[in-house]
Amino acid sequence: MTTAARPTFDPARGGSGRGEKDLSALSKQYSSRDLPGHTKLKYRETGQGTSEEIRNRDFRKELEEREREARSGATSSGKALPSIVRKAIEANNAGGGGGGAGKRAKPDAVQQQQLQQQQAANMDADEPLDNDSSDSDSDSDDDDAALLAELQKIKQERLQETARRESEKKQEDERIRMENILSGNPLINYEPGTAASAAGRASGLGGDLKIKRRWDDDVVFKNCARSAPEKKTHFVNDALRSDFHKKFMDKYIK
């Protein structure tokens, strides 16, 4: 039998006497997860890139060896080096052993530039003045001006024609609107033979404004062929609400 619901005969009582406990005192029990851990620092071991190993390495030599291996591997396999690697190798080679060659190449470039300038000056001095070309240019300019003037004239004529058509269209629309206002209602100022009578005939009222009547409007016996609508019977799955029960009650009970 469980003792969860049974009363406690010795409850916890605060105090410092016999059988009493100090309820404000901290518990001396603690979990193993609260124990101190990681109390020692970890240092790099040999082979993990210690300061001594880095201090003794020659990074420049390693880089040159890798470049040499990459160059030899690319030439043997026939594959081209990446552009970044190729540019770095060329810059390294030019910076390392090309100092004297660069100094010698600079005067050659200056001499070549001076030679090109002298050739250009000689060519300008030997060329004669071309008067025929200037005359042809002036003639072509005159032709272009004439063509532009003609084009401007054509554009102006088209604009005038468009404006004239728009004004004519506006006048025609205004005339039609006024005619509709004056002759729209055939009951106002009706006179036989006028536009109002024509509008009445067009609207179906006739020339004399009489309402058309059917030929059988004055017949005594009208709509005789029509029969009363048939009542449709429907099935109801209920003995008290069925059509037979309603008829029976109306006939014999009421």
QUIRA-V809654 format. One line per field, one symbol per residue. phi: phi as a letter, one per 30 degrees, with the letter a starting at -180 (. if undefined). A space follows every 10 residues. Layout:
BEGIN
phi=???
END
This chain:
BEGIN
phi=.dcdcddcdb ddbdkcddic bddddddccb ddddddbhdb dccdcdjcid dddddddcdd dddddddddd dddddddicd dddddddddd ddddddbcdd dddddddddd dddddddddd dddddddddc dddddddddd dddddddddd dddddddddd dddddddddd dddddddddd ddcdcddchd bdicdddddd dddjdjdchc ddcddcdcdd cbhdddcddd dddbdbdadd cddddddddd dccd
END
